[in-house]
Amino acid sequence: MQRFSIQVNTDGNNDIINLQAELSQHLRAIKGDGLVSLFVVGSTAALTTLEFETGLVKHDLPNFFQRLAPDDARYEHEATWNDDNGHSHIRAAFIGPSLTVPFSDGRLLTGEYQQVVLIDFDTRPRRRTIIASIIQ
């Protein structure tokens, strides 16, 4: 099995980072079919796919997450740890820390308008590590 990691800096607070180009660059030289299994380290970030366009990334998705797990609600996590990111943990758990994407001859088999993204829900900027394992 091959493994590589990607590191990105985020702004936190629902920052959505498009990972498609960097993933494609890492897979470019791999021949044949396989899967790339992705895992983000940390409990306040998640991985998914979406159409990376301004309306969805800047407005619709953040508004959805605010309704799902409001940042101004009371969370026992915050009372326990005296911090402000209870909603971040809920949002990340809802989406999940991992994603598996098929590839063929070095090309991700995602749809034309489908990109692999990291969403950072924490309340502050972070440096995130995504571990990618290639299964062939």
C-alpha positions in Angstrom: 0.0 0.0 0.0 1.2 3.5 -0.8 0.6 6.4 1.5 1.0 10.2 1.3 -0.3 13.1 3.3 -1.6 16.5 2.3 -1.4 19.5 4.7 -3.5 22.6 4.3 -4.0 25.8 6.3 -7.6 26.8 7.0 -9.4 29.8 8.4 -11.7 27.6 10.5 -15.4 28.5 10.8 -16.8 26.4 7.9 -13.7 27.0 5.7 -14.0 24.7 2.7 -10.8 23.7 1.0 -10.8 22.1 -2.5 -8.4 19.1 -2.4 -9.1 17.9 -6.0 -6.0 19.4 -7.7 -3.5 18.2 -5.1 -5.1 14.7 -4.9 -5.0 14.5 -8.7 -1.3 15.5 -8.7 -0.4 12.7 -6.3 -2.3 10.1 -8.3 -1.2 11.2 -11.7 1.6 8.6 -12.0 -0.3 5.6 -10.8 -1.4 3.2 -13.5 -4.4 0.9 -13.2 -7.5 1.0 -11.1 -7.7 1.5 -7.3 -9.2 3.4 -4.4 -7.8 6.3 -2.5 -8.9 6.3 1.2 -8.7 9.7 2.8 -8.7 10.5 6.5 -8.5 13.9 8.2 -6.7 14.0 11.5 -8.7 15.9 14.2 -12.3 15.9 15.5 -13.5 19.3 14.2 -12.9 18.8 10.4 -14.5 16.5 7.8 -14.1 15.2 4.3 -16.8 15.1 1.6 -17.5 15.8 -2.1 -19.5 18.7 -3.4 -19.7 21.2 -6.3 -17.1 23.7 -5.3 -18.9 26.9 -6.3 -19.4 30.2 -4.4 -23.1 30.0 -3.6 -22.8 26.5 -2.0 -19.4 27.1 -0.4 -19.9 30.6 1.0 -23.6 30.6 1.7 -25.8 27.5 1.4 -23.6 25.0 3.3 -22.6 27.3 6.1 -26.3 28.3 6.6 -27.3 24.6 6.7 -24.7 23.9 9.3 -25.8 26.9 11.4 -29.4 25.4 11.4 -28.1 21.9 12.1 -25.8 22.7 15.0 -26.0 26.4 15.8 -22.8 28.0 17.0 -24.7 29.9 19.7 -26.4 26.9 21.3 -25.4 25.4 24.6 -23.2 22.4 24.3 -22.0 20.2 27.2 -18.7 19.8 25.5 -18.1 23.5 26.0 -19.1 23.3 29.6 -16.8 20.4 30.2 -13.7 21.8 28.4 -14.4 25.6 28.8 -14.1 26.2 25.1 -16.3 27.4 22.2 -16.3 24.6 19.7 -19.0 22.2 20.7 -20.9 22.9 17.4 -17.7 22.2 15.5 -17.5 18.6 16.9 -21.2 18.0 16.1 -20.8 19.2 12.5 -17.6 17.2 11.9 -19.2 14.1 13.3 -22.2 14.5 11.1 -20.1 14.6 7.9 -17.3 12.3 9.0 -13.5 12.2 8.9 -13.0 9.9 6.0 -13.8 9.4 2.3 -13.0 6.7 -0.3 -12.8 7.7 -4.0 -12.1 5.3 -6.9 -9.4 6.2 -9.5 -8.3 4.8 -12.8 -4.9 5.4 -14.6 -4.1 8.3 -12.3 -7.5 10.1 -12.6 -10.1 10.4 -9.8 -13.4 9.0 -11.0 -15.4 11.9 -9.7 -18.2 13.7 -11.6 -17.6 16.7 -13.7 -18.9 19.0 -11.0 -17.8 17.0 -8.0 -14.7 17.9 -6.0 -13.2 16.3 -2.9 -13.1 18.9 -0.1 -12.1 19.4 3.5 -14.4 21.4 5.7 -12.9 22.9 8.8 -15.5 23.6 11.5 -13.2 24.7 14.3 -13.5 28.2 15.6 -10.0 29.2 14.7 -7.5 28.8 11.9 -5.8 25.4 11.8 -3.2 23.4 9.9 -4.9 20.2 8.9 -3.4 16.9 7.8 -5.2 14.5 5.4 -3.7 11.0 5.2 -4.3 9.3 1.9 -3.8 5.5 1.5 -3.8 4.0 -2.0 -5.4 0.6 -2.4 -4.8 -1.3 -5.7 
